[in-house]
Amino acid sequence: MTHRNPAPTVDIIIELSDRLERPIILIERKNTPFGWAIPGGFIDYGESAETAAIREAKEEVSLDVELVEQFQVYSEPNRDPRQHTLAIVFIAKATGQPQAADDAKNIGIFHSGEIPTSLCFDHDRIMKDYWRYRHYGIRPHY
Amino acid sequence: MTHRNPAPTVDIIIELSDRLERPIILIERKNTPFGWAIPGGFIDYGESAETAAIREAKEEVSLDVELVEQFQVYSEPNRDPRQHTLAIVFIAKATGQPQAADDAKNIGIFHSGEIPTSLCFDHDRIMKDYWRYRHYGIRPHY
């Protein structure tokens, strides 16, 4: 089939459930675009989004995550400067000490209000949506 | 980029909001696999999932829909017998008289409890998840 589509990816917002106030993990990217971002990557052919999310979390931050829920899909054509990708964003939880690997040069653990600004891609928007959902229970809506 | 990914699609559960008890629309497919299904189709490169959902609804059932929310993503590798696709399922509303067009040979308007069984793809599961959400407010979860 020659139909050209956006490339589907997953991003995983990982809450560290064994720490006070469940901080989340961001990665500092090893490759362009450089900067801080939510961990994630491409879904492989033959792999569900859920399997991809668990695999990517393990590859980038070295943790076995438990998926909590699908949060939201972000698919605006200009969200990634390299090509059109769509991101299925999951909320997950994990315990223990994350370690940067694969595409991640460094990892950071952040509480609400401490998140760096100017994240890569549309991750500022995703973070804003996530904290609103976590604090007030309000999902992104139209 | 030569990375091979599942092909992203949208499905749109359209509630007819000007009718008693908001029945939904299914289509009878013109192409294989034959049978009843939720309207939907492939997301084009350069198009958001939301734009694709509004376009596909217009093409298949001839209605201008208003998106209500993203419902859930279904991405099991075996959900479509032809190739690995993932479906971003939307809930939308519309008014007026739907008419079959494009990939739809026929349309049907169904209330809860009247939905045909043995829908194409994994649409039986999606319908089950949808009615549980609509009746009880419970989203699919892990």
Boltz contact constraints between the chains, C-beta under 6 A:
constraints:
  - contact:
      token1: [A, 3]
      token2: [B, 42]
      max_distance: 6.0
  - contact:
      token1: [A, 4]
      token2: [B, 45]
      max_distance: 6.0
  - contact:
      token1: [A, 5]
      token2: [B, 7]
      max_distance: 6.0
  - contact:
      token1: [A, 5]
      token2: [B, 8]
      max_distance: 6.0
  - contact:
      token1: [A, 5]
      token2: [B, 43]
      max_distance: 6.0
  - contact:
      token1: [A, 5]
      token2: [B, 45]
      max_distance: 6.0
  - contact:
      token1: [A, 6]
      token2: [B, 8]
      max_distance: 6.0
  - contact:
      token1: [A, 6]
      token2: [B, 43]
      max_distance: 6.0
  - contact:
      token1: [A, 6]
      token2: [B, 45]
      max_distance: 6.0
  - contact:
      token1: [A, 7]
      token2: [B, 5]
      max_distance: 6.0
  - contact:
      token1: [A, 8]
      token2: [B, 5]
      max_distance: 6.0
  - contact:
      token1: [A, 8]
      token2: [B, 6]
      max_distance: 6.0
  - contact:
      token1: [A, 8]
      token2: [B, 8]
      max_distance: 6.0
  - contact:
      token1: [A, 8]
      token2: [B, 86]
      max_distance: 6.0
  - contact:
      token1: [A, 42]
      token2: [B, 3]
      max_distance: 6.0
  - contact:
      token1: [A, 43]
      token2: [B, 5]
      max_distance: 6.0
  - contact:
      token1: [A, 43]
      token2: [B, 6]
      max_distance: 6.0
  - contact:
      token1: [A, 45]
      token2: [B, 4]
      max_distance: 6.0
  - contact:
      token1: [A, 45]
      token2: [B, 5]
      max_distance: 6.0
  - contact:
      token1: [A, 45]
      token2: [B, 6]
      max_distance: 6.0
  - contact:
      token1: [A, 45]
      token2: [B, 84]
      max_distance: 6.0
  - contact:
      token1: [A, 46]
      token2: [B, 77]
      max_distance: 6.0
  - contact:
      token1: [A, 46]
      token2: [B, 84]
      max_distance: 6.0
  - contact:
      token1: [A, 48]
      token2: [B, 75]
      max_distance: 6.0
  - contact:
      token1: [A, 48]
      token2: [B, 76]
      max_distance: 6.0
  - contact:
      token1: [A, 49]
      token2: [B, 73]
      max_distance: 6.0
  - contact:
      token1: [A, 49]
      token2: [B, 75]
      max_distance: 6.0
  - contact:
      token1: [A, 67]
      token2: [B, 142]
      max_distance: 6.0
  - contact:
      token1: [A, 70]
      token2: [B, 73]
      max_distance: 6.0
  - contact:
      token1: [A, 73]
      token2: [B, 49]
      max_distance: 6.0
  - contact:
      token1: [A, 73]
      token2: [B, 70]
      max_distance: 6.0
  - contact:
      token1: [A, 73]
      token2: [B, 88]
      max_distance: 6.0
  - contact:
      token1: [A, 75]
      token2: [B, 48]
      max_distance: 6.0
  - contact:
      token1: [A, 75]
      token2: [B, 49]
      max_distance: 6.0
  - contact:
      token1: [A, 76]
      token2: [B, 48]
      max_distance: 6.0
  - contact:
      token1: [A, 77]
      token2: [B, 46]
      max_distance: 6.0
  - contact:
      token1: [A, 84]
      token2: [B, 45]
      max_distance: 6.0
  - contact:
      token1: [A, 84]
      token2: [B, 46]
      max_distance: 6.0
  - contact:
      token1: [A, 86]
      token2: [B, 8]
      max_distance: 6.0
  - contact:
      token1: [A, 88]
      token2: [B, 73]
      max_distance: 6.0
  - contact:
      token1: [A, 142]
      token2: [B, 67]
      max_distance: 6.0
